[in-house]
Amino acid sequence: MRLGARVRHAKFGEGTILRFEGQGESRQVHVNFESAGQKILMYELARLEQDLLIGDISALALRGRGLAPARSAGDLIVARSPGPVRTRAR
């Protein structure tokens, strides 16, 4: 996970990562939740689920590249088709 990532928490709902503090077991994550406000959580215990990185998809599309390398395991790789996609009529 990284700064600005959209996340979901079972109790606090959806939010955005604002910053990280510390290292190892004492690492904390600051998240601004839409319905619960800003919370500071222990990173290892938070159980945050990462949403699709819509901002990353838009950035990749704007760059106009066919393939972009993933920056972390949670990032999306978007590839352009080599030609038109054809479907059969039913």
C-alpha positions as CSV (number, residue, x, y, z in Angstrom):
1,M,0.0,0.0,0.0
2,R,1.1,3.5,-0.6
3,L,0.1,7.1,0.1
4,G,-3.1,8.2,-1.5
5,A,-4.3,4.6,-1.9
6,R,-8.1,4.0,-1.4
7,V,-8.7,1.4,1.3
8,R,-11.6,-0.3,3.1
9,H,-11.8,-1.2,6.8
10,A,-14.5,-3.5,8.3
11,K,-15.5,-1.0,11.0
12,F,-14.6,2.4,9.6
13,G,-15.5,1.9,5.9
14,E,-13.7,3.5,3.0
15,G,-10.9,5.9,3.2
16,T,-7.6,7.3,1.9
17,I,-4.1,6.7,3.2
18,L,-2.6,10.0,4.4
19,R,0.8,8.9,5.7
20,F,2.9,6.2,7.4
21,E,4.9,6.4,10.6
22,G,7.5,4.1,12.2
23,Q,8.9,0.8,11.0
24,G,8.4,-2.9,11.7
25,E,5.8,-3.9,14.3
26,S,5.3,-0.3,15.4
27,R,4.5,1.0,12.0
28,Q,1.3,3.1,11.9
29,V,-0.9,4.2,9.1
30,H,-3.0,7.4,9.1
31,V,-6.2,7.0,7.2
32,N,-8.9,9.6,6.5
33,F,-12.2,7.6,6.5
34,E,-15.2,9.1,4.7
35,S,-17.7,8.3,7.5
36,A,-15.4,8.0,10.6
37,G,-12.9,10.8,10.0
38,Q,-9.1,10.5,10.4
39,K,-7.8,7.4,12.3
40,I,-4.3,6.2,13.2
41,L,-4.0,2.5,13.1
42,M,-1.3,-0.1,13.7
43,Y,-0.4,-1.2,10.2
44,E,-0.1,-4.9,10.9
45,L,-3.4,-5.1,12.8
46,A,-5.5,-2.7,10.6
47,R,-6.6,-5.4,8.0
48,L,-7.1,-2.7,5.4
49,E,-8.3,-3.9,2.0
50,Q,-7.1,-1.9,-1.0
51,D,-9.6,-0.7,-3.6
52,L,-8.8,-0.6,-7.3
53,L,-6.4,2.2,-8.0
54,I,-8.6,4.3,-10.3
55,G,-6.1,7.2,-10.2
56,D,-3.4,4.8,-11.4
57,I,-5.5,3.6,-14.3
58,S,-6.3,7.2,-15.3
59,A,-2.6,8.2,-15.1
60,L,-1.6,5.2,-17.2
61,A,-4.2,6.0,-19.8
62,L,-3.1,9.6,-20.0
63,R,0.5,8.6,-20.5
64,G,-0.6,6.7,-23.6
65,R,1.7,3.8,-23.0
66,G,0.7,0.3,-23.9
67,L,2.2,-1.3,-20.9
68,A,3.3,0.1,-17.6
69,P,5.3,-1.7,-15.0
70,A,3.7,-2.5,-11.6
71,R,5.2,-0.4,-8.8
72,S,4.0,-2.8,-6.1
73,A,2.1,-6.0,-5.8
74,G,-1.2,-4.1,-5.4
75,D,-0.7,-1.9,-8.5
76,L,-2.6,-2.6,-11.7
77,I,-0.9,-3.4,-15.0
78,V,-2.8,-2.0,-18.0
79,A,-2.0,-3.2,-21.5
80,R,-3.3,-2.1,-24.8
81,S,-4.6,-4.7,-27.2
82,P,-2.4,-5.2,-30.3
83,G,-5.4,-4.8,-32.6
84,P,-9.2,-4.5,-32.6
85,V,-11.1,-6.9,-30.4
86,R,-13.5,-8.9,-32.4
87,T,-16.5,-10.7,-31.0
88,R,-18.8,-13.2,-32.6
89,A,-22.5,-12.3,-33.0
90,R,-24.8,-14.7,-31.3
